[in-house]
Amino acid sequence: MFSALMKLIDLRNTIYFYSAVLGMSYNLTRMLLLMLIAAEFAFALFIISGHITKNVIFYLIASALAVFTIASIIFWVNGASNCGCFGTMFIESPVVSILKNIVLFIVLIILRRKAMEGRYA
């Protein structure tokens, strides 16, 4: 939710940044970025509300990590110095973002296994 909020606070600069790195038009970038921000907020609200099952939460988080890792790889390949994770508010290298996402995915898998073991113990 924090990353979505940071993108929203500095929306105009974030749109220009994403547009330049991805080579897309401003309007298309704006539309896609607003959809991304809405999805990030929705994921966070679903998780916080507890109205969805842990299984769905696991797949939502795993999917988000996969998508954001791919996006960071694209930004890295395109030579960006910022992964855009927090828009233009905070600068984070795409390589750091990729490594962070890999670590988070490993932690997610470990937590999932521990939860599954506890369920069947």
C-alpha contacts under 8 A as a table, 3 or more apart, distances in Angstrom:
res1	aa1	res2	aa2	distance
1	M	4	A	5.17
1	M	5	L	6.20
1	M	40	E	6.09
1	M	41	F	5.49
1	M	44	A	5.68
2	F	5	L	5.08
2	F	6	M	6.21
2	F	86	F	7.83
3	S	6	M	5.12
3	S	7	K	6.26
3	S	85	C	6.21
3	S	86	F	4.66
3	S	87	G	7.44
4	A	7	K	5.16
4	A	8	L	6.16
4	A	37	I	5.04
4	A	38	A	7.83
4	A	40	E	5.98
4	A	41	F	6.57
4	A	86	F	7.06
5	L	8	L	5.02
5	L	9	I	6.11
5	L	37	I	7.82
6	M	9	I	5.20
6	M	10	D	6.51
6	M	86	F	5.34
6	M	87	G	6.13
6	M	88	T	7.93
6	M	89	M	6.21
7	K	10	D	5.54
7	K	11	L	5.51
7	K	14	T	6.30
7	K	37	I	7.34
7	K	86	F	5.61
7	K	87	G	4.40
7	K	88	T	7.16
7	K	89	M	7.39
8	L	11	L	4.77
8	L	37	I	7.29
10	D	13	N	5.80
10	D	14	T	6.09
10	D	87	G	6.98
10	D	88	T	6.80
10	D	89	M	6.73
11	L	14	T	5.02
11	L	15	I	6.03
11	L	87	G	7.57
12	R	15	I	5.21
12	R	16	Y	6.41
13	N	16	Y	5.10
13	N	17	F	6.07
13	N	87	G	7.82
13	N	88	T	6.55
14	T	17	F	4.97
14	T	18	Y	6.11
14	T	84	G	7.57
14	T	87	G	4.95
14	T	88	T	5.48
15	I	18	Y	5.28
15	I	19	S	5.91
15	I	26	Y	6.80
15	I	29	T	6.16
15	I	30	R	5.73
15	I	33	L	7.12
16	Y	19	S	5.04
16	Y	20	A	6.08
16	Y	26	Y	6.79
17	F	20	A	5.29
17	F	21	V	6.25
17	F	84	G	7.85
17	F	87	G	7.96
17	F	88	T	7.43
18	Y	21	V	5.21
18	Y	22	L	5.86
18	Y	23	G	7.98
18	Y	29	T	6.80
18	Y	84	G	7.32
19	S	22	L	5.38
19	S	23	G	5.50
19	S	24	M	4.99
19	S	25	S	6.13
19	S	26	Y	5.85
19	S	29	T	5.67
20	A	23	G	5.19
20	A	24	M	7.00
21	V	75	F	6.68
21	V	78	N	6.61
21	V	80	A	6.60
22	L	75	F	7.62
22	L	78	N	7.81
24	M	28	L	6.63
24	M	29	T	6.20
25	S	28	L	5.39
25	S	29	T	6.07
26	Y	29	T	5.13
26	Y	30	R	6.00
27	N	30	R	5.04
27	N	31	M	6.23
28	L	31	M	5.19
28	L	32	L	6.18
29	T	32	L	5.19
29	T	33	L	5.85
30	R	33	L	5.13
30	R	34	L	6.05
31	M	34	L	5.30
31	M	35	M	6.32
32	L	35	M	5.07
32	L	36	L	6.17
33	L	36	L	4.93
33	L	37	I	6.13
34	L	37	I	5.06
34	L	38	A	6.10
35	M	38	A	5.08
35	M	39	A	6.10
36	L	39	A	5.05
36	L	40	E	6.14
37	I	40	E	5.10
37	I	41	F	6.25
38	A	41	F	5.17
38	A	42	A	6.07
39	A	42	A	4.95
39	A	43	F	6.04
40	E	43	F	5.20
40	E	44	A	6.23
41	F	44	A	5.14
41	F	45	L	6.13
42	A	45	L	5.09
42	A	46	F	6.05
43	F	46	F	5.14
43	F	47	I	6.19
43	F	60	L	7.27
44	A	47	I	5.19
44	A	48	I	6.05
45	L	48	I	5.07
45	L	49	S	5.80
46	F	49	S	5.30
46	F	50	G	6.35
46	F	51	H	6.37
46	F	52	I	6.54
47	I	50	G	5.57
47	I	51	H	7.54
47	I	52	I	7.20
47	I	57	I	6.49
49	S	52	I	7.93
50	G	53	T	7.31
52	I	56	V	6.45
52	I	57	I	6.95
53	T	56	V	5.32
53	T	57	I	6.36
54	K	57	I	4.92
54	K	58	F	6.09
55	N	58	F	5.17
55	N	59	Y	6.51
56	V	59	Y	5.17
56	V	60	L	6.09
57	I	60	L	5.03
57	I	61	I	6.11
58	F	61	I	5.33
58	F	62	A	6.03
58	F	108	L	7.68
58	F	112	R	7.53
59	Y	62	A	5.00
59	Y	63	S	5.88
60	L	63	S	5.18
60	L	64	A	6.11
61	I	64	A	5.06
61	I	65	L	6.10
62	A	65	L	5.16
62	A	66	A	6.18
62	A	105	F	6.78
62	A	108	L	7.70
63	S	66	A	5.06
63	S	67	V	6.14
64	A	67	V	5.15
64	A	68	F	6.01
65	L	68	F	5.23
65	L	69	T	5.91
65	L	101	N	6.00
65	L	104	L	7.93
65	L	105	F	6.88
66	A	69	T	5.15
66	A	70	I	6.23
67	V	70	I	5.20
67	V	71	A	6.18
68	F	71	A	4.89
68	F	72	S	6.06
68	F	101	N	7.83
69	T	72	S	5.03
69	T	73	I	6.21
69	T	97	S	7.28
69	T	98	I	5.41
69	T	101	N	6.26
69	T	102	I	7.92
70	I	73	I	5.04
70	I	74	I	6.27
71	A	74	I	5.05
71	A	75	F	6.21
71	A	83	C	7.96
72	S	75	F	4.98
72	S	76	W	6.02
72	S	83	C	5.51
72	S	94	P	5.05
72	S	95	V	7.39
72	S	97	S	6.56
72	S	98	I	6.15
73	I	76	W	4.97
73	I	77	V	6.07
73	I	94	P	6.78
73	I	95	V	7.70
73	I	98	I	7.02
74	I	77	V	5.13
74	I	78	N	6.12
75	F	78	N	5.07
75	F	79	G	6.36
75	F	80	A	5.34
75	F	82	N	7.69
75	F	83	C	6.08
75	F	94	P	6.44
76	W	79	G	5.16
76	W	80	A	5.64
76	W	81	S	7.49
76	W	83	C	7.44
76	W	94	P	5.36
76	W	95	V	6.82
77	V	80	A	7.64
80	A	83	C	6.90
80	A	93	S	7.99
80	A	94	P	7.41
81	S	91	I	7.87
81	S	92	E	7.55
81	S	93	S	5.57
81	S	94	P	6.88
82	N	85	C	7.97
82	N	88	T	7.92
82	N	91	I	5.35
82	N	92	E	5.14
82	N	93	S	4.86
82	N	94	P	5.95
83	C	91	I	7.41
83	C	92	E	5.78
83	C	93	S	5.52
83	C	94	P	4.34
83	C	97	S	6.73
84	G	87	G	4.56
84	G	88	T	6.36
84	G	91	I	7.38
84	G	92	E	7.35
85	C	92	E	7.41
85	C	97	S	7.89
86	F	89	M	5.99
86	F	90	F	5.74
86	F	91	I	7.46
87	G	90	F	6.94
88	T	91	I	6.50
92	E	96	V	6.72
92	E	97	S	6.81
93	S	96	V	5.19
93	S	97	S	6.27
94	P	97	S	4.92
94	P	98	I	6.11
95	V	98	I	5.07
95	V	99	L	6.24
96	V	99	L	5.17
96	V	100	K	5.97
97	S	100	K	4.99
97	S	101	N	6.05
98	I	101	N	5.19
98	I	102	I	6.25
99	L	102	I	5.12
99	L	103	V	6.26
100	K	103	V	5.18
100	K	104	L	6.12
101	N	104	L	4.97
101	N	105	F	6.00
102	I	105	F	5.06
102	I	106	I	6.27
103	V	106	I	5.13
103	V	107	V	6.22
104	L	107	V	5.00
104	L	108	L	6.02
105	F	108	L	4.91
105	F	109	I	6.21
106	I	109	I	5.12
106	I	110	I	6.23
107	V	110	I	5.06
107	V	111	L	6.11
108	L	111	L	5.16
108	L	112	R	6.03
109	I	112	R	5.00
109	I	113	R	6.15
110	I	113	R	5.16
110	I	114	K	6.20
111	L	114	K	5.08
111	L	115	A	6.09
112	R	115	A	5.09
112	R	116	M	6.15
113	R	116	M	5.00
113	R	117	E	6.07
114	K	117	E	5.07
114	K	118	G	6.15
115	A	118	G	5.14
115	A	119	R	6.24
116	M	119	R	5.04
116	M	120	Y	6.44
117	E	120	Y	5.31
117	E	121	A	5.81
118	G	121	A	5.15
